[in-house]
Amino acid sequence: MLLLVSACGGLTDETNRSTDPSARSSSRADHTVDPGQERNPWAIHQITGWEVEWYDSLPSLTDSADLVAVGTVTDARPGRTWVESEGDETMTSEMTVYTVELGEILGGKPVGPTSGEITLEFGPNTPSAVEERTAVVGETSLFILRRKGAPIPSIERLEPMKDEFAREVYRVVNSAGLIDEVNGAAELPLGEADQAWSAELERGSFADVVERVRAAVAQGS
């Protein structure tokens, strides 16, 4: 059975929802967009379910991550397909895979088939996300990532999921794990900034946020 825990599905590679009390509900509607304001292309992957990983500060988030880096999306393509059956109904969902060219590594050591690039996976996707994913190409963002299948001490998964880990694919740690650059400003497009520290990130410039994240990584190292 495949458990869908979020609209983007890239937030977890577990097959069972965490029972850890620190897991927080993330039932979020889309960000409100003012008339004439363009919707952030990453918003197609907004979270509408549970966040398996929850952290109460920026340093705790970055310290948990396997990779923290600034990069630019260079490609969007279909990924794996999930087929689920329930009674007489069969549902097919598709993952999206992005290639991200790394500009600056703030923490961790990247893995992937090509030096200087990583593979980022979201899904299972809604039909609209499948249609609109190419709009993400060209976006420069700060990524706080978990290698899929890697151990996650915060939910007491201490051993890697070997097959998933071997794929060398990343996901965002949680909704604060993708900070997009929008006309020089920082934006968290995957969900509402519902903690004081995450809300503070959206009040600064993207360059300032990169420096804050750099300091948070150094604090945890």
ChimeraX commands (.cxc) that place a marker at each C-alpha (Angstrom):
marker #1 position 0.00,0.00,0.00 radius 0.5
marker #1 position 1.23,3.46,-0.85 radius 0.5
marker #1 position 0.37,6.11,1.72 radius 0.5
marker #1 position -0.05,9.58,0.31 radius 0.5
marker #1 position 1.03,12.05,2.97 radius 0.5
marker #1 position 1.24,15.22,0.95 radius 0.5
marker #1 position 0.39,16.78,-2.34 radius 0.5
marker #1 position 4.02,16.68,-3.32 radius 0.5
marker #1 position 4.67,13.27,-1.82 radius 0.5
marker #1 position 8.34,14.09,-1.89 radius 0.5
marker #1 position 8.32,14.80,1.80 radius 0.5
marker #1 position 8.61,11.20,2.81 radius 0.5
marker #1 position 9.79,7.90,1.44 radius 0.5
marker #1 position 8.20,5.93,4.28 radius 0.5
marker #1 position 5.42,3.44,3.62 radius 0.5
marker #1 position 3.82,4.16,6.99 radius 0.5
marker #1 position 2.99,7.47,8.61 radius 0.5
marker #1 position 5.21,8.40,11.50 radius 0.5
marker #1 position 3.73,7.95,14.95 radius 0.5
marker #1 position 6.26,10.33,16.43 radius 0.5
marker #1 position 4.44,13.05,18.40 radius 0.5
marker #1 position 6.60,15.72,16.80 radius 0.5
marker #1 position 4.94,15.10,13.43 radius 0.5
marker #1 position 2.71,18.07,12.68 radius 0.5
marker #1 position -0.37,18.43,10.57 radius 0.5
marker #1 position 0.23,20.59,7.54 radius 0.5
marker #1 position -3.26,21.03,6.12 radius 0.5
marker #1 position -2.65,24.11,4.06 radius 0.5
marker #1 position -4.52,25.88,1.35 radius 0.5
marker #1 position -2.67,27.50,-1.52 radius 0.5
marker #1 position -0.91,30.77,-0.77 radius 0.5
marker #1 position -3.23,33.67,-1.45 radius 0.5
marker #1 position -2.19,35.39,-4.64 radius 0.5
marker #1 position -3.08,39.02,-5.18 radius 0.5
marker #1 position -4.61,39.98,-8.53 radius 0.5
marker #1 position -1.83,40.53,-11.03 radius 0.5
marker #1 position 0.69,38.58,-8.95 radius 0.5
marker #1 position 2.07,35.44,-10.53 radius 0.5
marker #1 position 1.78,32.19,-8.61 radius 0.5
marker #1 position 5.12,30.67,-7.68 radius 0.5
marker #1 position 5.78,27.74,-10.05 radius 0.5
marker #1 position 6.88,25.56,-7.11 radius 0.5
marker #1 position 3.37,25.96,-5.62 radius 0.5
marker #1 position 2.21,22.97,-7.68 radius 0.5
marker #1 position 3.95,20.86,-5.03 radius 0.5
marker #1 position 2.38,22.50,-1.98 radius 0.5
marker #1 position 1.82,20.25,1.01 radius 0.5
marker #1 position -1.73,19.38,2.01 radius 0.5
marker #1 position -1.20,16.45,4.37 radius 0.5
marker #1 position 1.14,15.55,7.22 radius 0.5
marker #1 position 4.74,16.60,7.50 radius 0.5
marker #1 position 6.62,13.57,8.73 radius 0.5
marker #1 position 9.64,15.67,9.67 radius 0.5
marker #1 position 9.06,18.70,11.89 radius 0.5
marker #1 position 11.71,21.00,13.37 radius 0.5
marker #1 position 11.38,23.94,15.75 radius 0.5
marker #1 position 14.28,26.05,14.48 radius 0.5
marker #1 position 16.35,26.70,11.39 radius 0.5
marker #1 position 19.52,25.11,12.89 radius 0.5
marker #1 position 17.62,21.94,13.81 radius 0.5
marker #1 position 16.28,21.74,10.25 radius 0.5
marker #1 position 19.63,22.24,8.55 radius 0.5
marker #1 position 21.41,19.95,11.02 radius 0.5
marker #1 position 19.02,17.14,10.11 radius 0.5
marker #1 position 19.50,17.54,6.36 radius 0.5
marker #1 position 21.70,15.44,4.11 radius 0.5
marker #1 position 22.35,18.33,1.72 radius 0.5
marker #1 position 21.92,22.10,1.90 radius 0.5
marker #1 position 22.64,23.94,-1.34 radius 0.5
marker #1 position 21.67,26.72,-3.70 radius 0.5
marker #1 position 20.88,25.50,-7.18 radius 0.5
marker #1 position 18.97,26.09,-10.40 radius 0.5
marker #1 position 16.49,23.69,-11.98 radius 0.5
marker #1 position 17.62,22.74,-15.48 radius 0.5
marker #1 position 15.20,19.95,-16.38 radius 0.5
marker #1 position 11.76,18.57,-15.45 radius 0.5
marker #1 position 10.58,15.16,-16.54 radius 0.5
marker #1 position 8.23,12.30,-15.64 radius 0.5
marker #1 position 9.41,9.95,-12.92 radius 0.5
marker #1 position 8.07,6.71,-11.54 radius 0.5
marker #1 position 4.40,5.81,-11.85 radius 0.5
marker #1 position 2.36,4.51,-8.91 radius 0.5
marker #1 position -0.69,2.33,-9.53 radius 0.5
marker #1 position -3.14,1.79,-6.67 radius 0.5
marker #1 position -6.25,-0.34,-6.62 radius 0.5
marker #1 position -9.16,-0.01,-4.25 radius 0.5
marker #1 position -12.11,-2.23,-5.07 radius 0.5
marker #1 position -12.99,-1.73,-8.72 radius 0.5
marker #1 position -11.15,1.58,-8.90 radius 0.5
marker #1 position -7.58,1.90,-10.16 radius 0.5
marker #1 position -5.66,5.12,-9.64 radius 0.5
marker #1 position -2.43,6.04,-11.41 radius 0.5
marker #1 position -0.15,8.78,-10.11 radius 0.5
marker #1 position 3.08,10.06,-11.59 radius 0.5
marker #1 position 6.19,11.39,-9.92 radius 0.5
marker #1 position 8.13,14.40,-11.20 radius 0.5
marker #1 position 11.92,14.42,-11.38 radius 0.5
marker #1 position 13.94,17.64,-11.54 radius 0.5
marker #1 position 17.60,18.04,-12.36 radius 0.5
marker #1 position 19.18,20.74,-10.20 radius 0.5
marker #1 position 22.52,22.29,-11.13 radius 0.5
marker #1 position 24.29,23.14,-7.89 radius 0.5
marker #1 position 25.67,26.65,-7.51 radius 0.5
marker #1 position 26.85,26.64,-3.90 radius 0.5
marker #1 position 26.93,23.82,-1.36 radius 0.5
marker #1 position 26.33,25.05,2.19 radius 0.5
marker #1 position 26.29,21.68,3.90 radius 0.5
marker #1 position 26.58,17.99,3.09 radius 0.5
marker #1 position 28.09,16.14,0.16 radius 0.5
marker #1 position 25.94,15.72,-2.96 radius 0.5
marker #1 position 25.47,12.38,-4.67 radius 0.5
marker #1 position 24.16,11.70,-8.14 radius 0.5
marker #1 position 24.97,10.40,-11.59 radius 0.5
marker #1 position 26.57,13.68,-12.75 radius 0.5
marker #1 position 29.06,15.85,-10.87 radius 0.5
marker #1 position 27.61,19.23,-9.94 radius 0.5
marker #1 position 24.00,18.08,-10.32 radius 0.5
marker #1 position 21.43,16.34,-8.16 radius 0.5
marker #1 position 18.09,14.67,-8.83 radius 0.5
marker #1 position 15.11,16.00,-6.88 radius 0.5
marker #1 position 11.84,14.06,-6.79 radius 0.5
marker #1 position 8.28,15.17,-6.00 radius 0.5
marker #1 position 5.08,13.19,-6.10 radius 0.5
marker #1 position 2.79,11.42,-6.57 radius 0.5
marker #1 position 1.54,14.49,-8.41 radius 0.5
marker #1 position -1.84,15.97,-9.12 radius 0.5
marker #1 position -2.76,16.26,-12.83 radius 0.5
marker #1 position -2.17,20.02,-12.69 radius 0.5
marker #1 position 1.32,19.50,-11.28 radius 0.5
marker #1 position 2.14,17.17,-14.17 radius 0.5
marker #1 position 0.94,19.77,-16.68 radius 0.5
marker #1 position 2.76,22.71,-15.07 radius 0.5
marker #1 position 6.05,21.22,-13.89 radius 0.5
marker #1 position 8.13,22.58,-16.77 radius 0.5
marker #1 position 7.46,26.09,-15.41 radius 0.5
marker #1 position 9.86,25.27,-12.57 radius 0.5
marker #1 position 12.80,25.03,-14.99 radius 0.5
marker #1 position 15.03,28.06,-14.49 radius 0.5
marker #1 position 14.07,28.62,-10.84 radius 0.5
marker #1 position 16.97,29.30,-8.48 radius 0.5
marker #1 position 16.27,28.13,-4.95 radius 0.5
marker #1 position 17.90,27.17,-1.69 radius 0.5
marker #1 position 17.31,23.48,-1.03 radius 0.5
marker #1 position 17.38,21.72,2.36 radius 0.5
marker #1 position 17.22,18.10,1.36 radius 0.5
marker #1 position 16.94,14.53,2.55 radius 0.5
marker #1 position 18.43,11.75,0.47 radius 0.5
marker #1 position 15.56,9.35,-0.13 radius 0.5
marker #1 position 15.89,6.23,1.97 radius 0.5
marker #1 position 18.43,7.80,4.33 radius 0.5
marker #1 position 18.18,7.34,8.11 radius 0.5
marker #1 position 15.98,9.90,9.89 radius 0.5
marker #1 position 16.82,9.98,13.61 radius 0.5
marker #1 position 13.98,12.41,14.40 radius 0.5
marker #1 position 11.41,9.71,13.56 radius 0.5
marker #1 position 13.59,6.88,14.89 radius 0.5
marker #1 position 14.49,5.42,11.51 radius 0.5
marker #1 position 18.11,4.61,12.21 radius 0.5
marker #1 position 18.90,2.35,9.26 radius 0.5
marker #1 position 18.72,3.23,5.55 radius 0.5
marker #1 position 16.09,1.81,3.22 radius 0.5
marker #1 position 18.67,0.19,0.98 radius 0.5
marker #1 position 16.86,0.08,-2.37 radius 0.5
marker #1 position 15.57,3.64,-2.06 radius 0.5
marker #1 position 18.90,4.93,-0.76 radius 0.5
marker #1 position 20.73,3.40,-3.73 radius 0.5
marker #1 position 18.69,5.52,-6.18 radius 0.5
marker #1 position 20.67,8.65,-5.17 radius 0.5
marker #1 position 17.59,10.85,-5.34 radius 0.5
marker #1 position 16.65,13.71,-3.01 radius 0.5
marker #1 position 13.45,15.16,-1.54 radius 0.5
marker #1 position 12.87,18.29,0.51 radius 0.5
marker #1 position 13.08,17.66,4.26 radius 0.5
marker #1 position 9.75,19.44,4.77 radius 0.5
marker #1 position 7.84,22.49,3.51 radius 0.5
marker #1 position 10.58,24.83,4.75 radius 0.5
marker #1 position 13.16,22.85,2.80 radius 0.5
marker #1 position 12.73,24.86,-0.39 radius 0.5
marker #1 position 13.31,28.62,-0.31 radius 0.5
marker #1 position 12.78,30.19,-3.71 radius 0.5
marker #1 position 14.31,33.39,-5.05 radius 0.5
marker #1 position 11.61,35.73,-6.40 radius 0.5
marker #1 position 12.85,39.09,-7.69 radius 0.5
marker #1 position 15.54,39.10,-5.04 radius 0.5
marker #1 position 13.19,38.16,-2.20 radius 0.5
marker #1 position 12.86,34.84,-0.38 radius 0.5
marker #1 position 9.66,32.83,-0.60 radius 0.5
marker #1 position 8.58,29.48,0.90 radius 0.5
marker #1 position 6.23,28.19,-1.81 radius 0.5
marker #1 position 5.55,24.70,-0.45 radius 0.5
marker #1 position 3.48,25.79,2.55 radius 0.5
marker #1 position 2.62,28.54,4.98 radius 0.5
marker #1 position 5.47,29.78,7.16 radius 0.5
marker #1 position 3.63,28.89,10.37 radius 0.5
marker #1 position 6.49,29.21,12.86 radius 0.5
marker #1 position 8.24,32.42,13.89 radius 0.5
marker #1 position 11.61,31.32,12.51 radius 0.5
marker #1 position 10.19,30.26,9.13 radius 0.5
marker #1 position 8.06,33.41,8.84 radius 0.5
marker #1 position 11.21,35.43,9.44 radius 0.5
marker #1 position 12.79,33.84,6.37 radius 0.5
marker #1 position 10.15,35.36,4.10 radius 0.5
marker #1 position 10.83,38.85,5.44 radius 0.5
marker #1 position 14.36,39.03,4.10 radius 0.5
marker #1 position 16.09,39.07,0.76 radius 0.5
marker #1 position 17.14,35.77,-0.78 radius 0.5
marker #1 position 20.81,36.70,-0.30 radius 0.5
marker #1 position 20.20,37.41,3.39 radius 0.5
marker #1 position 18.41,34.09,3.84 radius 0.5
marker #1 position 21.31,32.23,2.23 radius 0.5
marker #1 position 23.59,33.81,4.83 radius 0.5
marker #1 position 21.21,32.87,7.65 radius 0.5
marker #1 position 21.13,29.29,6.45 radius 0.5
marker #1 position 24.92,29.27,6.11 radius 0.5
marker #1 position 25.17,30.39,9.75 radius 0.5
marker #1 position 22.64,27.75,10.83 radius 0.5
marker #1 position 24.67,25.02,9.11 radius 0.5
marker #1 position 27.84,26.25,10.83 radius 0.5
marker #1 position 26.03,26.29,14.19 radius 0.5
marker #1 position 25.07,22.65,13.83 radius 0.5
marker #1 position 28.42,21.40,12.55 radius 0.5
marker link #1:1,2 radius 0.2
marker link #1:2,3 radius 0.2
marker link #1:3,4 radius 0.2
marker link #1:4,5 radius 0.2
marker link #1:5,6 radius 0.2
marker link #1:6,7 radius 0.2
marker link #1:7,8 radius 0.2
marker link #1:8,9 radius 0.2
marker link #1:9,10 radius 0.2
marker link #1:10,11 radius 0.2
marker link #1:11,12 radius 0.2
marker link #1:12,13 radius 0.2
marker link #1:13,14 radius 0.2
marker link #1:14,15 radius 0.2
marker link #1:15,16 radius 0.2
marker link #1:16,17 radius 0.2
marker link #1:17,18 radius 0.2
marker link #1:18,19 radius 0.2
marker link #1:19,20 radius 0.2
marker link #1:20,21 radius 0.2
marker link #1:21,22 radius 0.2
marker link #1:22,23 radius 0.2
marker link #1:23,24 radius 0.2
marker link #1:24,25 radius 0.2
marker link #1:25,26 radius 0.2
marker link #1:26,27 radius 0.2
marker link #1:27,28 radius 0.2
marker link #1:28,29 radius 0.2
marker link #1:29,30 radius 0.2
marker link #1:30,31 radius 0.2
marker link #1:31,32 radius 0.2
marker link #1:32,33 radius 0.2
marker link #1:33,34 radius 0.2
marker link #1:34,35 radius 0.2
marker link #1:35,36 radius 0.2
marker link #1:36,37 radius 0.2
marker link #1:37,38 radius 0.2
marker link #1:38,39 radius 0.2
marker link #1:39,40 radius 0.2
marker link #1:40,41 radius 0.2
marker link #1:41,42 radius 0.2
marker link #1:42,43 radius 0.2
marker link #1:43,44 radius 0.2
marker link #1:44,45 radius 0.2
marker link #1:45,46 radius 0.2
marker link #1:46,47 radius 0.2
marker link #1:47,48 radius 0.2
marker link #1:48,49 radius 0.2
marker link #1:49,50 radius 0.2
marker link #1:50,51 radius 0.2
marker link #1:51,52 radius 0.2
marker link #1:52,53 radius 0.2
marker link #1:53,54 radius 0.2
marker link #1:54,55 radius 0.2
marker link #1:55,56 radius 0.2
marker link #1:56,57 radius 0.2
marker link #1:57,58 radius 0.2
marker link #1:58,59 radius 0.2
marker link #1:59,60 radius 0.2
marker link #1:60,61 radius 0.2
marker link #1:61,62 radius 0.2
marker link #1:62,63 radius 0.2
marker link #1:63,64 radius 0.2
marker link #1:64,65 radius 0.2
marker link #1:65,66 radius 0.2
marker link #1:66,67 radius 0.2
marker link #1:67,68 radius 0.2
marker link #1:68,69 radius 0.2
marker link #1:69,70 radius 0.2
marker link #1:70,71 radius 0.2
marker link #1:71,72 radius 0.2
marker link #1:72,73 radius 0.2
marker link #1:73,74 radius 0.2
marker link #1:74,75 radius 0.2
marker link #1:75,76 radius 0.2
marker link #1:76,77 radius 0.2
marker link #1:77,78 radius 0.2
marker link #1:78,79 radius 0.2
marker link #1:79,80 radius 0.2
marker link #1:80,81 radius 0.2
marker link #1:81,82 radius 0.2
marker link #1:82,83 radius 0.2
marker link #1:83,84 radius 0.2
marker link #1:84,85 radius 0.2
marker link #1:85,86 radius 0.2
marker link #1:86,87 radius 0.2
marker link #1:87,88 radius 0.2
marker link #1:88,89 radius 0.2
marker link #1:89,90 radius 0.2
marker link #1:90,91 radius 0.2
marker link #1:91,92 radius 0.2
marker link #1:92,93 radius 0.2
marker link #1:93,94 radius 0.2
marker link #1:94,95 radius 0.2
marker link #1:95,96 radius 0.2
marker link #1:96,97 radius 0.2
marker link #1:97,98 radius 0.2
marker link #1:98,99 radius 0.2
marker link #1:99,100 radius 0.2
marker link #1:100,101 radius 0.2
marker link #1:101,102 radius 0.2
marker link #1:102,103 radius 0.2
marker link #1:103,104 radius 0.2
marker link #1:104,105 radius 0.2
marker link #1:105,106 radius 0.2
marker link #1:106,107 radius 0.2
marker link #1:107,108 radius 0.2
marker link #1:108,109 radius 0.2
marker link #1:109,110 radius 0.2
marker link #1:110,111 radius 0.2
marker link #1:111,112 radius 0.2
marker link #1:112,113 radius 0.2
marker link #1:113,114 radius 0.2
marker link #1:114,115 radius 0.2
marker link #1:115,116 radius 0.2
marker link #1:116,117 radius 0.2
marker link #1:117,118 radius 0.2
marker link #1:118,119 radius 0.2
marker link #1:119,120 radius 0.2
marker link #1:120,121 radius 0.2
marker link #1:121,122 radius 0.2
marker link #1:122,123 radius 0.2
marker link #1:123,124 radius 0.2
marker link #1:124,125 radius 0.2
marker link #1:125,126 radius 0.2
marker link #1:126,127 radius 0.2
marker link #1:127,128 radius 0.2
marker link #1:128,129 radius 0.2
marker link #1:129,130 radius 0.2
marker link #1:130,131 radius 0.2
marker link #1:131,132 radius 0.2
marker link #1:132,133 radius 0.2
marker link #1:133,134 radius 0.2
marker link #1:134,135 radius 0.2
marker link #1:135,136 radius 0.2
marker link #1:136,137 radius 0.2
marker link #1:137,138 radius 0.2
marker link #1:138,139 radius 0.2
marker link #1:139,140 radius 0.2
marker link #1:140,141 radius 0.2
marker link #1:141,142 radius 0.2
marker link #1:142,143 radius 0.2
marker link #1:143,144 radius 0.2
marker link #1:144,145 radius 0.2
marker link #1:145,146 radius 0.2
marker link #1:146,147 radius 0.2
marker link #1:147,148 radius 0.2
marker link #1:148,149 radius 0.2
marker link #1:149,150 radius 0.2
marker link #1:150,151 radius 0.2
marker link #1:151,152 radius 0.2
marker link #1:152,153 radius 0.2
marker link #1:153,154 radius 0.2
marker link #1:154,155 radius 0.2
marker link #1:155,156 radius 0.2
marker link #1:156,157 radius 0.2
marker link #1:157,158 radius 0.2
marker link #1:158,159 radius 0.2
marker link #1:159,160 radius 0.2
marker link #1:160,161 radius 0.2
marker link #1:161,162 radius 0.2
marker link #1:162,163 radius 0.2
marker link #1:163,164 radius 0.2
marker link #1:164,165 radius 0.2
marker link #1:165,166 radius 0.2
marker link #1:166,167 radius 0.2
marker link #1:167,168 radius 0.2
marker link #1:168,169 radius 0.2
marker link #1:169,170 radius 0.2
marker link #1:170,171 radius 0.2
marker link #1:171,172 radius 0.2
marker link #1:172,173 radius 0.2
marker link #1:173,174 radius 0.2
marker link #1:174,175 radius 0.2
marker link #1:175,176 radius 0.2
marker link #1:176,177 radius 0.2
marker link #1:177,178 radius 0.2
marker link #1:178,179 radius 0.2
marker link #1:179,180 radius 0.2
marker link #1:180,181 radius 0.2
marker link #1:181,182 radius 0.2
marker link #1:182,183 radius 0.2
marker link #1:183,184 radius 0.2
marker link #1:184,185 radius 0.2
marker link #1:185,186 radius 0.2
marker link #1:186,187 radius 0.2
marker link #1:187,188 radius 0.2
marker link #1:188,189 radius 0.2
marker link #1:189,190 radius 0.2
marker link #1:190,191 radius 0.2
marker link #1:191,192 radius 0.2
marker link #1:192,193 radius 0.2
marker link #1:193,194 radius 0.2
marker link #1:194,195 radius 0.2
marker link #1:195,196 radius 0.2
marker link #1:196,197 radius 0.2
marker link #1:197,198 radius 0.2
marker link #1:198,199 radius 0.2
marker link #1:199,200 radius 0.2
marker link #1:200,201 radius 0.2
marker link #1:201,202 radius 0.2
marker link #1:202,203 radius 0.2
marker link #1:203,204 radius 0.2
marker link #1:204,205 radius 0.2
marker link #1:205,206 radius 0.2
marker link #1:206,207 radius 0.2
marker link #1:207,208 radius 0.2
marker link #1:208,209 radius 0.2
marker link #1:209,210 radius 0.2
marker link #1:210,211 radius 0.2
marker link #1:211,212 radius 0.2
marker link #1:212,213 radius 0.2
marker link #1:213,214 radius 0.2
marker link #1:214,215 radius 0.2
marker link #1:215,216 radius 0.2
marker link #1:216,217 radius 0.2
marker link #1:217,218 radius 0.2
marker link #1:218,219 radius 0.2
marker link #1:219,220 radius 0.2
marker link #1:220,221 radius 0.2
view
